[in-house]
Amino acid sequence: MTSITINLGDAFLLDTPPNAQHLYIAIAQTSESDYLFVNVTSRKPSSEITCVLLPGSDVPSFIVRESVIAYRFAREMNATELAGLITAGSPIPKGYCSVAILKQIQQGGLVSKRLTNKYKNALKAYLGK
């Protein structure tokens, strides 16, 4: 199996239910080997708008329309778990966020009503808050 390096702000295209091919971004290291990832999805009327991303050079090129971070789909993974979910043929990583966008996503996680307390606490601990 290929060794995967995870850097904060890296985006990975993962095969996850129900429709496969979801973009996840690493936003915090939660242990020596685990990272917190959040899902990026197209904005819909019912979307949480804590963190809105627009296409541009500071977000992964996979983002081609107004998108949001779907904090309720956050997940914690290590490199081995991540490797097992990466969409076949997808570049690794699929893209990356600028430092400013990464901070925007992290700050959004702190105020999100949909990020579970477990992940919110892990993010707070990582950020030293």
Number of C-alpha atoms within 10 A of each C-alpha: 6 7 8 13 11 20 15 18 25 22 29 29 25 21 16 13 8 7 7 13 17 18 24 24 29 26 24 24 22 18 12 7 11 17 24 22 26 25 21 23 19 15 17 11 6 6 14 17 16 19 20 20 22 13 14 12 10 16 22 21 14 16 18 13 13 13 19 22 27 24 24 16 14 23 16 18 17 18 15 14 11 18 19 12 15 22 19 12 7 12 12 16 18 19 19 22 21 15 13 12 17 21 15 15 24 22 16 18 27 18 12 20 14 15 20 16 12 8 21 21 16 19 22 15 13 15 14 7 8
